[in-house]
Amino acid sequence: MKEVTIFTDGACSGNPGKGGYGVILSYNGAKKELSQGFECTTNNRMELLAALSGLEALKEPCKVKLWSDSKYLIDSVNKNWIASWQKNGWKNSKKEPVKNRELFERLIELMNVHEVEFCWVKGHDGHPENERCDFLATSAASGDNLEIDTGYVQS
């Protein structure tokens, strides 16, 4: 299995507001960057979409070390929140519907394809790849070609 490192970050100007994500895929010394901006979304959705975009870019099953500064993303996997949500009919501990369910379902599918280790990195702390992902995400959010986040529903 190929070993790939993915760095991700999401950004949102306002929450909800214009948002974007940035991703760096690194394999065998080669790097690829991905980013996209959206008209109206949330920071958590952008953090999840960053991870999804990185994993979906892989053309075959890989062993992945995925780095994010999002506790929401990292804890949802590492603290088994996703498994609890599924077991409880996609309800959180307050018995409310889990937000971003469709993104978590996509993440589960990708975790069944790839062997993914989720790792947390402190944001805005000088980590080169995290800083670059932040730049990609904020640049995408302030760009001209913003997409519509069709999964975002304002509450």
Backbone torsions as a table, in degrees:
resi	resn	phi	psi	omega
1	MET	NA	134.1	176.2
2	LYS	-68.3	143.5	177.1
3	GLU	-104.6	120.2	-175.5
4	VAL	-122.6	141.5	173.2
5	THR	-109.5	133.2	178.6
6	ILE	-124.8	128.6	172.6
7	PHE	-109.4	138.0	-176.7
8	THR	-136.7	155.6	170.3
9	ASP	-157.9	148.9	175.2
10	GLY	-121.8	153.9	179.6
11	ALA	-143.7	152.5	178.4
12	CYS	-148.3	132.3	176.2
13	SER	-98.1	97.9	-165.8
14	GLY	89.3	157.6	-178.9
15	ASN	-145.2	86.6	13.7
16	PRO	-80.2	164.4	178.7
17	GLY	174.8	-164.5	176.0
18	LYS	-67.0	135.2	-177.2
19	GLY	-138.4	169.8	178.4
20	GLY	-162.7	166.8	175.3
21	TYR	-132.9	157.0	175.4
22	GLY	-134.8	142.6	-176.4
23	VAL	-140.3	139.9	169.7
24	ILE	-123.2	122.6	173.0
25	LEU	-102.5	133.4	-178.8
26	SER	-129.8	125.1	178.5
27	TYR	-144.4	122.7	172.9
28	ASN	53.3	39.6	178.6
29	GLY	87.6	-13.6	178.9
30	ALA	-94.2	144.1	179.3
31	LYS	-126.8	146.6	176.3
32	LYS	-134.7	136.0	179.1
33	GLU	-111.0	142.1	177.2
34	LEU	-130.4	146.2	173.4
35	SER	-160.4	156.9	177.2
36	GLN	-159.3	145.7	177.7
37	GLY	-114.1	155.5	-177.7
38	PHE	-134.3	146.8	-176.7
39	GLU	-65.2	-48.2	-176.5
40	CYS	-145.7	119.6	-175.5
41	THR	-161.2	-168.7	176.5
42	THR	-125.1	161.9	178.6
43	ASN	-61.4	-43.9	-179.3
44	ASN	-61.0	-38.8	177.9
45	ARG	-64.0	-38.9	-179.9
46	MET	-68.6	-36.7	176.1
47	GLU	-62.1	-43.8	178.6
48	LEU	-67.7	-43.7	-179.7
49	LEU	-64.7	-32.0	176.5
50	ALA	-61.1	-49.2	179.6
51	ALA	-62.5	-44.2	179.9
52	LEU	-61.7	-43.8	-178.7
53	SER	-62.9	-40.8	177.8
54	GLY	-63.6	-47.4	-179.2
55	LEU	-67.9	-37.7	-179.4
56	GLU	-70.5	-19.1	178.9
57	ALA	-75.9	-16.0	-179.3
58	LEU	-74.8	133.0	-173.5
59	LYS	-90.6	-8.4	179.4
60	GLU	-152.3	163.4	178.3
61	PRO	-58.9	133.0	-176.7
62	CYS	-135.5	159.7	169.0
63	LYS	-91.2	119.5	-170.5
64	VAL	-121.2	135.9	167.8
65	LYS	-109.5	110.3	-175.9
66	LEU	-105.9	121.7	-178.6
67	TRP	-105.8	133.8	178.6
68	SER	-148.2	151.3	173.5
69	ASP	-94.8	8.7	-178.7
70	SER	-92.2	109.3	175.0
71	LYS	-63.1	-34.1	178.2
72	TYR	-55.3	-49.6	179.7
73	LEU	-68.7	-53.3	-174.6
74	ILE	-62.6	-47.6	-178.5
75	ASP	-67.8	-31.9	-180.0
76	SER	-59.8	-30.4	178.3
77	VAL	-93.2	-56.4	-171.8
78	ASN	-68.0	-25.2	177.4
79	LYS	-100.8	11.7	175.6
80	ASN	60.6	27.7	177.0
81	TRP	-61.9	-41.6	-177.7
82	ILE	-58.2	-45.3	179.8
83	ALA	-61.9	-41.1	178.0
84	SER	-65.0	-42.6	179.4
85	TRP	-60.9	-45.2	179.0
86	GLN	-60.5	-47.7	-178.5
87	LYS	-59.4	-33.6	-177.5
88	ASN	-96.8	24.6	177.1
89	GLY	66.9	35.4	-179.3
90	TRP	60.4	39.2	172.2
91	LYS	-112.0	143.6	178.2
92	ASN	-85.4	-173.2	-176.7
93	SER	-65.0	-18.8	177.1
94	LYS	-92.9	9.7	179.8
95	LYS	65.9	23.3	177.6
96	GLU	-101.1	154.2	177.2
97	PRO	-60.0	137.7	179.1
98	VAL	-69.4	128.7	176.5
99	LYS	-72.1	148.1	176.2
100	ASN	66.0	28.0	-178.0
101	ARG	-52.9	-43.7	-176.1
102	GLU	-64.2	-30.9	177.2
103	LEU	-73.7	-40.2	176.8
104	PHE	-64.9	-35.8	177.5
105	GLU	-64.9	-38.9	175.3
106	ARG	-64.6	-39.6	179.7
107	LEU	-62.8	-42.7	178.0
108	ILE	-58.8	-45.2	178.9
109	GLU	-58.3	-43.3	-179.2
110	LEU	-70.8	-32.0	176.9
111	MET	-70.0	-20.6	174.9
112	ASN	-81.1	-16.9	178.6
113	VAL	-93.7	-45.3	-175.3
114	HIS	-107.8	153.3	173.7
115	GLU	-91.8	101.2	-170.6
116	VAL	-111.4	128.9	171.3
117	GLU	-106.8	121.9	-179.3
118	PHE	-94.7	124.6	-175.5
119	CYS	-125.7	138.9	179.6
120	TRP	-95.3	139.2	173.1
121	VAL	-126.8	137.6	179.4
122	LYS	-67.1	126.4	-179.5
123	GLY	-76.0	153.4	176.3
124	HIS	53.8	41.0	-177.0
125	ASP	-124.3	17.5	175.4
126	GLY	88.2	3.1	177.7
127	HIS	-69.1	119.2	-171.5
128	PRO	-54.6	-47.4	-178.1
129	GLU	-70.2	-37.3	177.7
130	ASN	-66.0	-40.4	178.2
131	GLU	-65.0	-39.6	178.6
132	ARG	-65.9	-42.6	177.6
133	CYS	-62.4	-39.8	177.1
134	ASP	-61.3	-43.6	177.6
135	PHE	-61.4	-45.2	178.7
136	LEU	-60.8	-42.9	-177.8
137	ALA	-67.0	-47.7	-178.5
138	THR	-68.4	-35.9	176.7
139	SER	-65.3	-41.9	178.9
140	ALA	-63.8	-39.4	-178.9
141	ALA	-66.2	-29.2	-178.4
142	SER	-100.0	9.8	-179.2
143	GLY	-79.4	-179.5	-177.1
144	ASP	-90.8	-29.2	-173.6
145	ASN	-97.3	60.4	-178.0
146	LEU	-79.8	134.2	176.7
147	GLU	-90.2	169.2	174.1
148	ILE	-95.3	127.7	176.5
149	ASP	-80.3	91.8	-173.6
150	THR	-65.3	-19.8	179.4
151	GLY	-86.0	-13.3	-178.3
152	TYR	-81.3	128.3	177.5
153	VAL	-122.4	119.5	178.9
154	GLN	-68.3	138.7	179.9
155	SER	-101.9	NA	NA
